[in-house]
Amino acid sequence: MNAKVEEPSSGADNIKLIGAGILLLAGLVLFYVFAEQSLLFRVIGLLAVMGVCCFLIYQTAKGKQTVGFFRDARTEVRKVVWPSRAETTQTTLTVFIIVLIVGILLWLFDSLLASLFRWVTGIG
């Protein structure tokens, strides 16, 4: 098992994260302040601010750890053996048939209990 030691955050990392948060908040505020401007320019500006924020976040230890996690997840997804179309169809049909059978059995059990209840209480 791979045990990774978590590095403590440095002061510079915290400053970068706070700066990225402030920059993102400023970008959102400016997006709405310049509402009379073209939507295209505002979206491009917001995307540019988000890109800079992502770059700042990536420069921190936590950012690199997050990117590493997503890389590892992508590697694991590539290792998955996905079922074929035939296997998927057979499994789906099996589930539908089992649901139908269980539904019928529950309906019969409910009808039996309703009949017993009417017989015991004399109602109906």
C-alpha positions, 0 to 999 in steps of 0.5 A: 500500500502506498502511504503518502505523508501529508505535507503541512501547508506553508504560509506561502501556500495559504497566501496563494489560496487566499489570493486566488479566492479574492481574485475569483471573487473580484472577477465575479463582482466585476462580471456583474458590475460591467453588466452593460458590456458585451456578454462575450467579453465578460465571459472571456474575462471571467474565464481568464480570471478563473484560469489565473486562479487555477494556476495559483491554486496549482502552485500550492501543495494541496493543488498538486495533491488534488491534480495527482488524485485526479490523474490517479483516478483517471488511471484507475478508470482506464483499468476497468473492464467494461461489460460488452453490449450483450452482457449489459442487455442480459443484465438489464433484462434479468433485472426487469424480470426479477423486478416483475416477479418480486412485484407480482409476489408482493401484490399476491402477499398484499392481497392475501393479507387484505383478505385475511384482514377482511375475514378477521374483522368482518369488514367488506 
